[in-house]
Amino acid sequence: MPCWWQIESMLGYLQEILAHINYTRTSSIYKKTELCRYLFHALNKTWNAFNDFQRELGRADIQSFRQLLIEGITNKYIEEFIESKELQDLVNFEPPIMNHNTLRRRGYRPDKDIEPRLVREATDEHRQLVNAYRSYKENSPDDTKERLLKKTAQLLYIVRSNIAHGEKTPYGPDLKKAKRDEKVSGVVIPVLLKLLELIFDKPDQKLIVYGTLAPNAPNERLLEDIPGTWQDCKIRGKIIQCHGLKYFKWFPSAGEIDAKMFVSESLSDKLPSIDQFDGKDYHRILIPAKVGKHLVVANIYEGKYDIKTTKPSPNSGHTAAVLRTSAKIRQSRTTYVRQTLYAIQNQRGLKMAELTKCKTCGKEVSKTAPMCPHCGESLPGLHIKCPKCGSMSIRIGQKGFGLGKAAVGGILLGPVGLLGGMIGRKKTELVCQACGHKWEPDPKDFA
């Protein structure tokens, strides 16, 4: 029985999720808060996908996160997460994590010390997690297990919100909050990585090979001593041969390539040594692969550069020298996710629309962009406020079916593409991510 994300209709979501995860693996992110932010983006996309799978478009984000932890993780892994050192470290973290929204509502000022009474109120959610964890350890029936997962989702969501709000206040920058967020991110990052690992069936136990690591290839010895199995799979991308070596680039819009996938419970311990063997010209990323009719998530070694298709000079020396002279480095902290998501758009023959201002950070983005490349906001060109609560965190859907079909229009085509043909036919609805309110769009909102 495949997991919910392994069906082919989830491929678009999976590509976006992995683009965020890969960005954290391949980019030089120096702040823990930034790394944490991108991992939360990946989880956000994951719970949106799970909502679509369950046909629950109207869920608010916190509800979606809770359901993802309760029902979106395979049963055999839930116990592993609850017993993990990563969760235990979060529970025992000191000082307790504060809800910055509570501080703001109570008139907190960064230029003054926080009163003990307010500290206790702002750390209430962390204490709830501690109590749920203690109850589970003392008596572990299913109801305490579910309560623990809900309280974990609640505290992680608070951390996500704390990071998203930044340090700007009417009284000047909140430098103490910046330090708190950085420290908290250090304990939250391992929890997020553990969750993503378990949701996607432990990708570090799977390695796709296309070159010298394959069976009967020159470097097969690196995997010979690891107990495991080989499977045939299909991946999307391009392979370029340069100076006798193959370099793979993940392009979701490219045709399928036949490859081999090595599966082993012992592989994760071996990956660091394979990383070192492959050297600085490659980095290890996650991509979706098709095994039979189902999707899997696995590691693959991707060339770090966009290599030109021109043949290298016959006088070239070592591969690294060839790359320095014949390759153009395009990797940067601000383009990796954008390039991958645009490739997903191009897979469906789409064109980028004119530019507008992102509703969150104010920087220029395409009106049809699925995500702001600067701040990570979903549908940044959709400048609509919820008539009930005023939030601009809006999702587009079609009445009568889930987000999967709507995603092609609402996330990949963009808000204008979906609504252009649907407004006036009473088939489209807008859903507020903050409060869950639903309403029909007005054509003048998209003029």
N, C-alpha and C positions, 0 to 999 in steps of 0.2 A: 504494500500500500504506500504510494508516494506521499511525501509531506505536502502541505498546502501550497508551498511556493514552487514545487517541482513540476506543476502543470504548465504547458506551453503558453497559456494566456498570461502568465505572470512574468514572462521574459522581459517586457519593457520595464516593469518595476525593478526586476533583479539587476538589470543593466545600470539603472540609476543608483541603486543602493550600493553596488560594488564600485561605481565611480567615486562615491564619497569615501568608502573604505580605502580604496587604492590611493586616493589623495593623501590620506594620513600616512600611508606606507612609503610614498615616493617623494614627498615634498619636505622641505626643511622648515618644519613648524617648531619654533623655539618656545612658544608659550603653551603651557598645558591647557589653558582655557581655550585656545584656538583648536588644539587637537580634540578636546572634549566637544567643542561646538560641532565639528565635522562628524564625529561619531554619533552625536545626537541627530544630525541631519540624516544619517544613514538609518537610524532607528525610526525617525519620523516617516521616512519613505516606506520602511518595513511595516509599520502599523497601518499606514494608508493602504498598502497592498493587502494586508490581512483583512481590513474592513471590506475591501472589494470582494475578496474571497468569500466572506461571510454575508455579503449583501447588506452591509450596515453602514451606508454612506453618512448617516446623520450623527454618528458618534462624535462627541467632543474629543479633543486630543488626549486628555487624561484618562477618559474611559477607554479609548482605543489602546493606550499603552498598557493599562491593566489587563485588558482582554488578551493582548499579545502575549504577556507573560503567563497568563493562566491557561490559555488554549493554543497559543501559537508555537509553543515549544513542545517537542515530542516528549511524551511521558517519561521515557527512559532517561531524559536529560534534566528534568525538573529537580529531581533529588540531587543530582550532581551540582546544580547551580546553588541550591539551598545550603548544601554542605561545603561549598567552595570557600577557600581562603579569601577570595576577592570580596564575597558578600560579608564574611565575618569582619574583614578590615573596615568595610563601610559602616557596619553596625557599631563597631568599637571606636570609630573615629572621634578624636578630641581636638579642639572643642566641638560640641555638637553643631551640626549644620543649621544655619538660620535661614528662615524664609524672608527674603529681602522685601517681598511684597507686604508682609506683615509689618516690617520696620517702616516702610513708606507710609502705610495707612495710619500708623501711630505717630507720625510726625518726626521720625528719626532724622537727625542732622549729623552729617559726617564730621563736623567740627566739634562735636561734643561726645562724651562717653555714653555708651548705651546703658540705661538703667537695668539693674538685675531683673526687675519685674518684666521688662520688655524682652530681655534676652530669653527668659523662660517661655514667654508667649511665642517668640519667633522660632524657638527650637522644638516646639510641640510635635511637629511631624517626625523629627528624628527620634524623639522619645517613643512615639508610637511604633516606629520600626524596631527599636530596642525591645520594647515590651512584646511585640509579636514574635520576634526572634527567640526571646526567653521562653515564651509559651510553647513555641514549637519544640525547643530543646527539651522541655520538661514533659511534654505530651504531644506527639506528632501525628494526630489524625488528619484527615484531608482538610477539615475546615480550618485548622490552624495553619496548614500549609498554604491554602488559598489566601488567608488573611495576611500571611507574611509576604506573599508575592504582591498583593495589593499595596501594602505599606512600602515595599521596595520601589514599586512604580511611582508611588506618590512622592517619595523623597527624591528620586532621580528626576522627576518632572520639575520639582522645585529648583534643583540644581540647574537644569536646563533653562528655566525662566530667569534665575539669578544671572546667569552668564549672558543671556540675550539682552537684558536691560542695560548693561554697561554701567559706567561709573559717573555719568553726568547727573548732577543735582542742581537745584536752585541756589545751593549754598557753596558751589564749587565742586571739583572732582572728588569722588569718594575713593581715596587711595587705599584706605583700610579694606574696603570691599574688594578692590582689585587683588590685594594680597590674600584675602580670605578665599576668593574664587580660585585663585591659582593653587592654593593649598588643597582645597576641596577637590579640584579637578584631578590632582595627583592620586587620590584614592578612588575616584569615580571612573577614571579611564579604564583600569583593569576590569571593573564590573561591566562596563559597556562592551569591552572586547570579549569578555566571557559570554555575555548574552548573545552577541552576534555569532560567536563560534558555535554555540549550542543550537541557535535557531536554524543555522544553515548547515547543520549536520557535520560539524568539525572539518572544515575545508583543509586544515593543515595535515589531515591524514590522506590527502589526495594531491597528486602532482601530475600535471599534463606535460608530456615531453614531445618534442618535434625534431630533435637534432641528435647530438652525440650521446645523450643519456638513454636513448631508446634501446630496446632489446636488440642484441647483435650489432650495436653501434660501438664506436671506439671507447666511449666512457661509461658503458653499462655497468662496470665494476662498482661505481659509486652506489648503486642500488642493489647489487647482487646479494649482499649480506643481510638485507632487511627483509624479514618475512612479509610477504604481501602478494597481491594479485594484479594482473594487467587486464585492462578493459579497453575496448575500442570506443572512441568517442568522436564527436564532431564539434569543432569550435569555429568561431568567426574571427577573421583577421587576415593579415598578410604576412608572408614569410619572405624575407629578402636574404639572398646569399651574398656574403661579402668576405673575400679573402679566405674562402674555405669554411666559414662558419655561417650558421643560420641565425637570423634575428627576426623574432616575431613581434608584430605590433597588433594590439587589440583594436579592431575596427568593427563595431556592431553592425555597420552597414555592408560589410564585405561578405563574400560568399563563404560557404562552409568548407572547412579543411578537415581531412581525416587526421586523427592523432591518436596517441596512446595515453592512457591514464593509469598511473600506478597508485594502488590503494593499500595503505598499511597503517595499523594502529601505532607503529613505532616510527612513522615517518617524521612526525613533528620534531622529535629529538634530533633527527639527522639534517633537517633543513638548514640550520646555521652553517654547517660545514659545506653543504652544497652551495649556499650563498657565496661563501668564500671561494669555492672552486670556480664558480661562474664569473666572478670578478666584477670590477667596477663598471663594465659595459652593459650589465644587465641589472634589472631589479625584479623582485618577485611580486606579482600582483595576483588578485583573484579575478576569475572570469567565469561566466556560465558556460557549461558544456552540455551537450546532449548525449545521453547514454540510452540507447533504445528510444523510447518515446518520452523519457523524463529528463528534467534538467537537474544538474548537479553543480555545485560551486567547488572549484578546485584552484590550486596554485599553478602558475605558469611563469616561466622566466621570460620577461619582455625586454627587448633592446631599449636602452635609455634614450636613444636618439631617433629622430625621423631621418632615416637613411635615404639619400638620393638614389634613384634607380640607375644613375650612370655608373659604368664599370670603373673600378678603381684602377689607378695607374699600375702598370706592370712593375714599376720600380718601388712600389710601396713596401714598407717593412712590416712590422708587427700589426696585428689587427687594430690595436689601440691607435696606432699612427694613422691607419687607413680611416678610422672613424673620425679622427681629429681633422683630417683634410677633406673627407668626402661627405661628412654629415653635418647637418645644421641642428644645433641644440635648440629645441623649442619648449623644453620643460620649464615651467615657472610656477610660483606659488599661486598665481591667479588664473591660470589657464587650464589646468589638468581636467578638472571637473567640467568646465565649460566645453572643452573640445570633445570630451566623451559624450556629453548630453547632446551637443549639436550633431554629432555623428548618429546618435539615436534618432534625432529628428530627420536627418537626411536619409536614413533607412526607409522612411515613409514618404520620400520625395517632397519634403517641405522646404519652404523658403523663409528666411528670417524677415520679419516686418520692420517698419521704421522704429526708431529709438524713442524711448520715453524714460521717465525717472522712476527708479525703484521706489516702491511705496514705503520701504523700511529705511534704506541707507541714503536714498536720494541720488545715487549714481546712475549713469546712463545704462539702460538695458534694452534689449529688443522687446517689443510689445508681446511677442509670442514666446518669449523665453520661458522654459519650464521652471528655471531656478535662477536667481540672481548670482552671477559669478563672483560678486564682491562680498555679499553678506550671507548668501545661502537661502534667502527668502523664496518660498514657492510661489509661482505665478506672480512675479514682481510687477508686471504691467497691469494687473487687475486692480484698479483704484476704486474699489467699492467698499463702503462701510456697512456693517450690519445695522439695520434699522432698530434693532432691539438693544444691543450693548455697545455699538460703535466700533467694534473690532474690525480690522481690515484683513484678518486671517480668514479668507473665504475660499471655499472649494466649490467647483462647478460639477454638476451631475445631471443626469437625465432621469426623469421619473420612470420608475418601473423596473430599473435594473441597476446593477452595481457600478462601481467606479471603473472596473476594467474596461468596459466599452466607452465610458465617458473619459477615461484617461487618454485615449487616443486623441480626443478633441480638447479636453480640458487641460491636460498636462503636456502632451506632445504637439498638438496643433496650436495650443495657446487659447486664452479666453476668447479672443475675437473670432478665431477659426471655428470654435464650437458653437458660439452663440449666434454667429451670422446667419446660419440656416435654421436655427431652432427657435429664436425669439418669436413670439406671436403664435407658436403652435402648441403652447402649453406642455411642451415636452422637457423643458429645461428648468432646473431649480438651482438656487444658490444656497449653500449651507455654511453657516458660521462655525468655524472650528472652535471658537471660544465658548459659545453658549448653546450651540446645536440648533439655533433658529433657522427655519427654512422659508424661502420666499421666491416668487417668480421674478426674473430680471426684467428691468425696464429698458427698452431699446435705446433711450436717450443716454443711459449710463455708458454706452459703448460707441457713442457718436464720434 
